[in-house]
C-alpha cells in the first residue's frame, strides 16, 4: 500500500513542464537592401524636383521623364524587396506560432496531470486519517505502525504543497505562452495586411511605369525629337490657355448674358482658337458670376476647376485617348446629373494631371475633357444657366461659350465654329 501511494508523490512532473524563456529566430532577409533602395529613391526625388525648375526644353523634358521612369523602377524594386522580406517574416511567424501551439498543449496536459495527482493525494491523505482514527479508537495496530502512518501523512502533505507550487508555476508559464501566442498572431495579421498593401503598391507602380514609358514615346512621336517642334507645341498650348482666359474675362465682364435651357444648342464643335483638330474643350469650374468678377482675369483657369465626370450623368461613351491610365473602348462614364454636351462622344483627352499631354502644359493638369462628336456635332448646354458667348471676341478667331448655373458652377465650351 505504501509503495503504491508513494508513486503518486515521487513520479516526476518535469516531463510536462516547459521552459519559460522563448527565443525567436532571426529572419534571413537583408534590411540593407531596402535601405539602399530607399536612399536611391530619395536621390531621384531630389533630382526630379531640381529638373522641374529648369527651362522648358525637349532635352530637359526627356531627362525629366527618364528620371521619373528610373524612380518608378526603383520603387518597383523596393516593393519587390519589401514583399520578399515580409513573406519571410510571415513564414517565420507561422513556425513560431505552431511551436507555441505545441508548447501550450503540453502545458495544458501538465496542468491536467497535476490536478489528477493532487486529487489522488488528497483522497489518499483523508483515507489515511480515517485509518488512524480507527487505530486510536480500537487499538487495531501497533504504535510503530501508527507512527509510520503519521510520518507518511506528513510527507504526503509536504509533497502536496510542493505540487501546488509547481501547479502555480505551470499556470504562470501557460499564461505567458498564451499571451505570446496572441501577440504573434496579431503580428502575423499586421504583416499580412502590410503584404497586401505592398502588393497593391507594386501593381500601381507597374501601371505608372507603363504610363510613363508611353508618355515618353508619345512626346518623341509628337515632337519627332525636334526642339523647334517641341517649342511650337508648347506655344500652341500656351496660346490656347491665354485665349480661353482672355475671352472669358472680356465677355463675362461685359455683362451681356443670355438665358439658356438645359439641352439647348449653343454652338457646333469646331477647331477655332489654336486647336490641333475639331473637338470640344469642356471644362467645369466652381464659380458664380460674382466670384468670377472678383477673380484676377488671368488666374481663374487653374483655380476652382472640377472633374467634369463628377457632374455629368452616367453615359456610355467611347474612350480613345490611347493613354494607359485611361479607360479604353465603350465605357459607362459620369456620376452626376448633368446632360453631356454632345449626343455621341469620343473622349480624346482626359481631365487631370495624368493625361498623355501634360508635358504640353508645363506639367500642369488638363482642367477639362476634350471631346469629339460623332454624327451630330451640335454642342448643347448641360444645364440651365446664363450664357456668355465669345464670337471671335478677341479678334483671333476663337469661339466659345461660358455658362453660369444656379448652383454656382461655370461650364466652358471652347473651339466652337
Order of alpha helices (4+ residues) and beta strands (2+ residues): alpha-alpha-alpha-alpha-alpha-beta-beta-beta-alpha-beta-beta-beta-beta-beta-beta-beta-beta-beta
